[in-house]
């Protein structure tokens, strides 16, 4: 696995080689020499728009529901009403 970064630092492994990994397992973390150069993630403090639930979904089958909800999520993340 290749890790490409623009800042200098050390990779600290959490799991040993050959360890069994589960979904979401932390393998390693990066300790930067100058952590002030990295933009920190901030919690979203805004309000999500209300979803119009009066109109029916595109269908009742699982793939149709998934497509409908996926489109709604994409619109929310794009900032569209």
Buried (B, 14 or more C-beta within 10 A) or exposed (E): EEEEEEEEBEEEEEEEEEEEEEEEEEEEEEEEEEEEEEEEEEEEEEEEEEEEEEEEEEEEEEEEEEBBEEEBEEEEEEEEE
